[in-house]
Amino acid sequence: MLIIDEIEYFLPKNKVSNEDFLEKNKDWDIDSIKKTTGVSTRYYTDPNETALDISFKACINLFNKKPELKEKVDALIFCTHSSDYIIPSNSLILHGMLNLSEDVFAFDYNLACSGFVYGLGISEGLLKSGIASHILLINADTYSKYVNDKDRSTKVLFGDAAAVSYLRKSDENNGM
């Protein structure tokens, strides 16, 4: 059984509100955007800041809060649509940045909205099979770099952020 022990996150410093959009796009119906999407604020990375950078900061937040967890990690899974490179994968680079044990395996997968839920499913399979017992599941994206500034159908929805979930195996049998 899978237990989510901890979740940490990192939000970039550049905060963009609906009012900021209205200043640049006088014809946008900002009230409708808020009502329809529920989004009123998003965060954007600096031009030189990547999904890998913000995921590292989210992991540091986790390990600063609970340093004992770092030594238990035996798998690192990274979900992103904003990979820093084609090769090597973000998970492998992050593995080194975090100075994790050589025994920790790492891989990336590419999904958007369902990425976290899909990652939980992958993690549960790894935990149930005994392949892993303590997993870092990272979800990070920098969509602001890819969405057109004038595309009101997507620009208002997406921001940049990273989250890390610390997952472990449990003997409880009451579901994920």
Disulfide bonds with the S-S distance in Angstrom:
none
